[in-house]
Amino acid sequence: MTQITARSTGFSFQLARSAAVIGTVVLGLWSTQAQAAEVAVAVAANFTAPMKKIAAEFEKDTGHKAELSFGATGKFYAQINNGAPFGILLAADDTTPEKLAKEGKGVTDSRFTYAIGTLVLWSPKAGYVDDKGDVLKSGDYKHIAIANPKLAPYGTAAMEVLNKLGLSAQVQPKVVMGENIAQTYQFAATGNAQLGFVALSQVMENGKIREGSAWQVPGNMHEPIRQDAIVLNSAKDNEAAAALMKYLRSPKAHDIIRSYGYSF
């Protein structure tokens, strides 16, 4: 009888311990889920590829989720003014986040430069673009794709380059204007334009041009393309927003950003 009681007591102890372990695991999962948050992020079109990778790593490492929308910085500014529910803007310039901060729509001390972009003249055709961009002067092309300079900073930079080269009047009749840098890239990639001024990040991966030929425009030919991030007022107390802004400064994020041709 004593032996049976001992076994029963041991079994009860094991059962209780198992229940406690299960309870701890369930509680831990519940706590992780309870702490996980989400933030809507408006992302400049040129930063599409690196941001998709960063968002995946961010969710894996923190549990928080970034819902991404991609487009032209100028359009995002208009949407934010009209009440679009974005929590963070990753702009293609530094002036739009500054403007949002001054207008009281963004958290001033959250603003920082998350990347500096590089402009390239690119063609999907190998050997078509020389390493000095002299193809611009030859005129051996019907169309050249440029992002709308009123909406896209890369378009502004492209026009500055043409002005500096004294080619604006010559090139203007051949310009096919993209609404944003993503559409501009598509014009060139599909052959609707033989050339395109695009972001290096769109044609580079792991430090190399994926295909075609390109002229990396020297940085002194246009104003620096400083790309700033800012937390918008709607997300000033959002844990995911704070975590993502911190994550963008992390070594892991910087490695991803550099691999697409950006600098800091």
Phi, psi and chi 1 to 4 in degrees:
 res  aa     phi    psi   chi1   chi2   chi3   chi4
   1 MET       -  -41.6 -168.8   69.3  169.9      -
   2 THR   -61.7  -39.8  -56.3      -      -      -
   3 GLN   -64.5  -41.1 -171.7  176.2    4.7      -
   4 ILE   -64.5  -41.7  -67.1  173.4      -      -
   5 THR   -62.2  -40.2  -58.0      -      -      -
   6 ALA   -63.9  -43.0      -      -      -      -
   7 ARG   -63.5  -42.4  -74.1  178.2  179.9  173.0
   8 SER   -62.1  -41.7  -61.0      -      -      -
   9 THR   -64.7  -42.4  -57.8      -      -      -
  10 GLY   -62.8  -42.0      -      -      -      -
  11 PHE   -63.4  -42.8  176.8   76.1      -      -
  12 SER   -62.5  -38.4  -61.5      -      -      -
  13 PHE   -65.5  -43.9  173.9   74.1      -      -
  14 GLN   -63.4  -41.2  -70.0  -67.6  -21.2      -
  15 LEU   -63.4  -42.8 -174.7   62.2      -      -
  16 ALA   -64.6  -41.2      -      -      -      -
  17 ARG   -66.0  -41.0 -173.2  168.6   66.9  176.6
  18 SER   -62.5  -41.9  -62.8      -      -      -
  19 ALA   -62.8  -38.7      -      -      -      -
  20 ALA   -65.8  -41.6      -      -      -      -
  21 VAL   -63.9  -45.7  169.7      -      -      -
  22 ILE   -60.2  -42.4  -68.3  169.3      -      -
  23 GLY   -62.1  -39.8      -      -      -      -
  24 THR   -65.0  -42.8  -59.0      -      -      -
  25 VAL   -63.1  -46.1  171.0      -      -      -
  26 VAL   -61.9  -43.7  170.6      -      -      -
  27 LEU   -62.5  -40.4 -178.2   61.4      -      -
  28 GLY   -63.3  -43.4      -      -      -      -
  29 LEU   -64.1  -41.2  -71.7  172.1      -      -
  30 TRP   -64.0  -39.9 -179.9   85.6      -      -
  31 SER   -65.6  -41.5  -62.5      -      -      -
  32 THR   -62.3  -44.0  -59.7      -      -      -
  33 GLN   -66.5  -37.4  -69.4  172.2  -10.4      -
  34 ALA   -67.3  -33.8      -      -      -      -
  35 GLN   -83.7  -21.9  -68.4  171.3    2.4      -
  36 ALA   -66.8  138.5      -      -      -      -
  37 ALA  -131.8  174.7      -      -      -      -
  38 GLU  -135.7  145.1 -171.4  172.4  -57.8      -
  39 VAL  -138.9  138.0   61.1      -      -      -
  40 ALA   -87.7  126.2      -      -      -      -
  41 VAL  -120.5  124.7 -172.9      -      -      -
  42 ALA   -91.2  119.3      -      -      -      -
  43 VAL  -117.5  128.8 -175.6      -      -      -
  44 ALA   -55.7  137.8      -      -      -      -
  45 ALA   -55.7  -34.8      -      -      -      -
  46 ASN   -65.1  -20.5   72.1   84.5      -      -
  47 PHE   -98.5   15.8 -155.7   63.4      -      -
  48 THR   -58.1  -56.5  -62.5      -      -      -
  49 ALA   -61.9  -51.2      -      -      -      -
  50 PRO   -64.7  -35.0   14.8  -26.4      -      -
  51 MET   -70.3  -32.6 -166.5   56.2 -157.9      -
  52 LYS   -62.3  -40.9  -76.6 -179.2  177.3  179.0
  53 LYS   -68.7  -43.1  -76.2 -168.9  176.0 -178.1
  54 ILE   -63.3  -42.6  -70.7  169.8      -      -
  55 ALA   -61.8  -39.3      -      -      -      -
  56 ALA   -65.4  -44.0      -      -      -      -
  57 GLU   -68.0  -37.2  -66.3  -60.6  -46.4      -
  58 PHE   -60.1  -46.3  172.0   67.7      -      -
  59 GLU   -66.4  -39.7 -175.1  171.7   -0.9      -
  60 LYS   -64.7  -40.4 -170.8 -167.8  -53.4  178.9
  61 ASP   -83.9  -29.6  -68.6  -16.7      -      -
  62 THR  -117.1  -20.2   68.7      -      -      -
  63 GLY    87.1  -17.8      -      -      -      -
  64 HIS   -77.3  157.3  -61.9  -52.5      -      -
  65 LYS  -122.4  138.1 -172.5  171.8 -176.8  180.0
  66 ALA  -110.1  116.1      -      -      -      -
  67 GLU   -88.2  115.7  -74.7  -71.4  -13.9      -
  68 LEU  -100.3  137.6  -50.8  177.4      -      -
  69 SER  -126.8  138.0  -62.3      -      -      -
  70 PHE  -117.5  141.6  -56.6   97.8      -      -
  71 GLY   175.2 -166.8      -      -      -      -
  72 ALA   -80.8  138.4      -      -      -      -
  73 THR   -58.6  -41.6  -64.9      -      -      -
  74 GLY   -60.9  -38.7      -      -      -      -
  75 LYS   -70.3  -39.0  -78.7 -153.5  163.3 -174.9
  76 PHE   -61.7  -39.3  -79.1  137.3      -      -
  77 TYR   -59.4  -45.6  173.8   74.5      -      -
  78 ALA   -62.9  -41.2      -      -      -      -
  79 GLN   -65.5  -40.5  -70.0  168.9    3.2      -
  80 ILE   -63.8  -40.7  -70.5  164.6      -      -
  81 ASN   -63.5  -27.1  -82.3  -27.8      -      -
  82 ASN   -93.7   12.0  -72.3  -36.4      -      -
  83 GLY    92.4   15.6      -      -      -      -
  84 ALA   -59.4  136.9      -      -      -      -
  85 PRO   -82.6   48.7   32.2  -35.7      -      -
  86 PHE   -83.4  147.1  -64.0  120.1      -      -
  87 GLY  -103.5  -26.3      -      -      -      -
  88 ILE  -138.4  142.9  -71.1  175.4      -      -
  89 LEU  -115.7  124.1  171.3   64.5      -      -
  90 LEU  -104.9   95.5  -60.8 -176.5      -      -
  91 ALA   -83.5  165.7      -      -      -      -
  92 ALA   -93.2    3.4      -      -      -      -
  93 ASP  -142.8 -178.0   61.4   11.1      -      -
  94 ASP  -107.9  -11.9   56.0   -4.0      -      -
  95 THR   -77.5  -35.3   55.1      -      -      -
  96 THR   -66.8  -48.5  -58.4      -      -      -
  97 PRO   -60.2  -36.9  -27.9   38.8      -      -
  98 GLU   -62.9  -42.3 -177.6 -178.8   17.6      -
  99 LYS   -63.5  -42.9 -168.1 -171.8  -58.8 -175.2
 100 LEU   -62.9  -38.1  -71.8  166.8      -      -
 101 ALA   -65.2  -44.8      -      -      -      -
 102 LYS   -66.1  -31.3  -74.1 -179.6  177.7  177.4
 103 GLU   -83.6   -0.1  -68.0  170.8  -10.5      -
 104 GLY    79.0   18.9      -      -      -      -
 105 LYS  -102.4   -8.1  -60.8 -178.0 -179.9   74.3
 106 GLY  -134.1  158.9      -      -      -      -
 107 VAL   -81.7  110.0 -179.3      -      -      -
 108 THR   -54.9  -48.7  -59.3      -      -      -
 109 ASP   -79.2    4.0   60.7    5.0      -      -
 110 SER   -90.3  -13.8   70.6      -      -      -
 111 ARG   -72.7  134.2 -173.7  164.6   61.9   92.3
 112 PHE  -157.4  161.0   76.1   99.0      -      -
 113 THR   -84.5  113.3  -60.2      -      -      -
 114 TYR   -90.4  -16.5   65.9   90.9      -      -
 115 ALA  -168.0  155.0      -      -      -      -
 116 ILE  -116.9  120.6  -62.9  175.5      -      -
 117 GLY   -82.1  161.0      -      -      -      -
 118 THR  -124.8  130.9  -59.8      -      -      -
 119 LEU   -91.7  137.8 -178.6   71.2      -      -
 120 VAL  -133.1  149.4  -65.9      -      -      -
 121 LEU   -95.4  122.3  179.7   67.3      -      -
 122 TRP  -132.9  147.7  176.5   77.8      -      -
 123 SER  -136.7  142.9  168.9      -      -      -
 124 PRO   -70.8   -9.6   25.2  -33.4      -      -
 125 LYS   -88.8  124.2 -174.8  177.9  177.1 -178.7
 126 ALA   -63.8  136.9      -      -      -      -
 127 GLY    76.9    0.7      -      -      -      -
 128 TYR   -78.5  -42.6 -170.3   76.4      -      -
 129 VAL   -97.4  125.0  179.1      -      -      -
 130 ASP   -83.3  169.0   58.4  -77.5      -      -
 131 ASP   -80.1    7.1   60.4    4.9      -      -
 132 LYS  -122.3   -2.6  -66.7 -177.5 -180.0  178.3
 133 GLY    75.8   19.5      -      -      -      -
 134 ASP   -65.8  -16.5  -72.7  -20.4      -      -
 135 VAL   -59.8  -25.7   65.1      -      -      -
 136 LEU   -62.7  -35.3  -74.7  169.3      -      -
 137 LYS   -82.4  -27.8  -59.0  172.8 -174.1  176.3
 138 SER   -68.0  -28.8   71.8      -      -      -
 139 GLY    74.3   12.4      -      -      -      -
 140 ASP   -83.4   54.4 -173.9   24.5      -      -
 141 TYR  -160.4  150.6   54.4   93.1      -      -
 142 LYS   -89.7  -37.3  -69.0 -177.6  179.1  178.9
 143 HIS  -139.4  148.9  -60.4  -67.3      -      -
 144 ILE  -131.5  131.3  179.2  170.7      -      -
 145 ALA   -91.0  130.3      -      -      -      -
 146 ILE  -137.9  136.8  -64.0  177.5      -      -
 147 ALA   -70.0  147.3      -      -      -      -
 148 ASN   -56.8  113.4 -173.7  -20.3      -      -
 149 PRO   -65.7  -15.8   21.7  -31.1      -      -
 150 LYS   -78.7  -19.5  -66.3 -179.3  179.6  178.8
 151 LEU  -116.6  -29.4  -63.9  173.8      -      -
 152 ALA  -123.2  122.1      -      -      -      -
 153 PRO   -58.1  -31.4  -28.0   36.9      -      -
 154 TYR   -67.3  -30.1  -78.4   81.6      -      -
 155 GLY   -69.7  -40.1      -      -      -      -
 156 THR   -60.6  -44.8  -57.1      -      -      -
 157 ALA   -62.6  -40.1      -      -      -      -
 158 ALA   -62.0  -42.2      -      -      -      -
 159 MET   -66.7  -35.5  -64.5  -51.5  -62.1      -
 160 GLU   -63.1  -39.0  -70.7  173.6   -0.1      -
 161 VAL   -64.6  -46.6  171.9      -      -      -
 162 LEU   -62.7  -38.9  -68.7  174.8      -      -
 163 ASN   -63.4  -42.7  -72.1  -25.2      -      -
 164 LYS   -65.6  -33.9 -166.2  149.6 -167.5  171.7
 165 LEU   -82.8   -7.4  -67.6  172.4      -      -
 166 GLY    70.5   28.8      -      -      -      -
 167 LEU  -112.8    4.8  -64.3  173.2      -      -
 168 SER   -56.2  -49.3  -62.8      -      -      -
 169 ALA   -65.4  -37.7      -      -      -      -
 170 GLN   -69.1  -38.3  177.3 -177.2  -32.4      -
 171 VAL   -86.1  -29.8  170.9      -      -      -
 172 GLN   -48.4  -45.6 -169.0   62.5   47.3      -
 173 PRO   -63.6  -16.9  -20.6   34.1      -      -
 174 LYS   -98.9   -0.9  -58.6 -180.0  179.5 -175.7
 175 VAL   -74.3  129.3  170.5      -      -      -
 176 VAL  -108.3  117.6  177.0      -      -      -
 177 MET   -94.9  125.0 -163.7  160.7  -73.6      -
 178 GLY   -89.6  147.6      -      -      -      -
 179 GLU   -64.8  -34.9 -177.1  178.7  -86.4      -
 180 ASN  -147.4 -179.5   54.3   44.4      -      -
 181 ILE   -70.7  -25.1 -159.2   67.0      -      -
 182 ALA   -67.9  -44.8      -      -      -      -
 183 GLN   -67.7  -35.7 -172.3  178.4   62.7      -
 184 THR   -60.6  -44.6  -55.3      -      -      -
 185 TYR   -61.1  -42.0  168.2   77.1      -      -
 186 GLN   -62.3  -38.6  -75.5  -59.4  -40.9      -
 187 PHE   -57.6  -43.6  -75.0  153.6      -      -
 188 ALA   -75.0  -42.7      -      -      -      -
 189 ALA   -64.3  -32.4      -      -      -      -
 190 THR   -90.1   -4.5   56.9      -      -      -
 191 GLY    87.8    2.3      -      -      -      -
 192 ASN   -66.7  -22.6  -72.2  -48.7      -      -
 193 ALA  -133.6  138.5      -      -      -      -
 194 GLN   -74.1  -24.3  -71.1   73.1   42.0      -
 195 LEU  -133.9  160.4  -64.8  167.9      -      -
 196 GLY  -156.4  137.7      -      -      -      -
 197 PHE   -85.5  110.4  -86.1  110.5      -      -
 198 VAL  -129.4  177.3  -59.5      -      -      -
 199 ALA   -82.0  139.0      -      -      -      -
 200 LEU   -54.7  -35.3  179.6   59.0      -      -
 201 SER   -60.7  -23.1   58.9      -      -      -
 202 GLN   -79.2  -21.0  -66.6  173.3  -63.5      -
 203 VAL  -120.1    1.4  -62.3      -      -      -
 204 MET  -116.4  144.0  173.6  177.9  -85.6      -
 205 GLU  -150.3  134.2 -167.2  166.2    3.1      -
 206 ASN    53.6   38.6  -62.5  -38.9      -      -
 207 GLY    80.6    6.9      -      -      -      -
 208 LYS  -133.1  148.8  -64.5 -179.7 -179.9  179.2
 209 ILE   -68.1  125.7  -59.8  -66.1      -      -
 210 ARG   -66.3  -42.1  -72.3 -165.2  -52.9  -89.7
 211 GLU  -158.9  165.0   62.6  175.4  -29.3      -
 212 GLY    77.3 -154.5      -      -      -      -
 213 SER  -137.7  151.8   51.6      -      -      -
 214 ALA  -152.3  150.0      -      -      -      -
 215 TRP  -112.4  114.8  169.8   49.2      -      -
 216 GLN   -79.1  112.3 -172.4  169.2  -40.0      -
 217 VAL   -68.4  127.9  179.6      -      -      -
 218 PRO   -58.3  139.0  -25.0   35.0      -      -
 219 GLY   -61.4  -22.9      -      -      -      -
 220 ASN   -80.6    1.9   61.3    5.1      -      -
 221 MET   -92.5   -3.4  -64.2 -166.7   73.0      -
 222 HIS  -156.7  166.2   58.5   78.4      -      -
 223 GLU   -63.6  144.6  -71.4  -63.4  -46.8      -
 224 PRO   -56.5  138.9  -23.2   33.7      -      -
 225 ILE   -93.0   78.2  -54.1  173.3      -      -
 226 ARG   -81.0  123.5  -64.8 -174.2 -178.1  -80.4
 227 GLN  -107.2  113.6  -58.0 -165.8 -166.6      -
 228 ASP  -103.9  150.3  -82.0   12.1      -      -
 229 ALA  -111.2  149.5      -      -      -      -
 230 ILE  -149.7  141.9 -170.0  169.6      -      -
 231 VAL   -84.5  129.9  174.6      -      -      -
 232 LEU   -85.5  158.8  -58.3  170.3      -      -
 233 ASN   -55.4  -34.2  -74.7   -9.3      -      -
 234 SER   -63.8  -19.5   63.0      -      -      -
 235 ALA  -116.8   18.2      -      -      -      -
 236 LYS   -64.1  -22.6   62.4 -176.7  178.2 -178.9
 237 ASP  -112.1   15.0  -63.0  -41.3      -      -
 238 ASN   -85.5  121.1 -175.9  -47.6      -      -
 239 GLU   -62.7  -38.1  -71.2 -176.9   19.6      -
 240 ALA   -66.1  -37.5      -      -      -      -
 241 ALA   -63.6  -47.3      -      -      -      -
 242 ALA   -62.3  -41.1      -      -      -      -
 243 ALA   -67.3  -39.2      -      -      -      -
 244 LEU   -68.5  -41.1 -179.6   57.8      -      -
 245 MET   -61.3  -37.2  -65.6  -67.7  -88.9      -
 246 LYS   -69.8  -40.5 -178.6  178.8  178.5 -179.2
 247 TYR   -65.0  -34.2 -162.4   82.5      -      -
 248 LEU   -64.1  -19.2  -76.4  166.1      -      -
 249 ARG   -94.8   -1.0  -64.3  179.4  173.7   96.8
 250 SER   -76.9  156.5   70.5      -      -      -
 251 PRO   -56.8  -38.4  -26.7   35.8      -      -
 252 LYS   -63.4  -45.9 -177.9 -178.4  -78.4 -169.7
 253 ALA   -65.2  -41.1      -      -      -      -
 254 HIS   -62.3  -37.3  -82.6 -171.7      -      -
 255 ASP   -63.3  -42.2  -74.9  -14.5      -      -
 256 ILE   -64.4  -46.4  -66.4  171.0      -      -
 257 ILE   -61.7  -44.3  -66.7  168.6      -      -
 258 ARG   -62.1  -35.7  -78.5 -166.7 -169.8   94.6
 259 SER   -64.9  -15.0   73.7      -      -      -
 260 TYR  -103.8   14.2  -76.0   90.3      -      -
 261 GLY    91.2    7.7      -      -      -      -
 262 TYR   -86.1  161.8  -67.2   94.4      -      -
 263 SER  -127.5 -176.4   57.6      -      -      -
 264 PHE  -131.0      -  -60.8   98.2      -      -
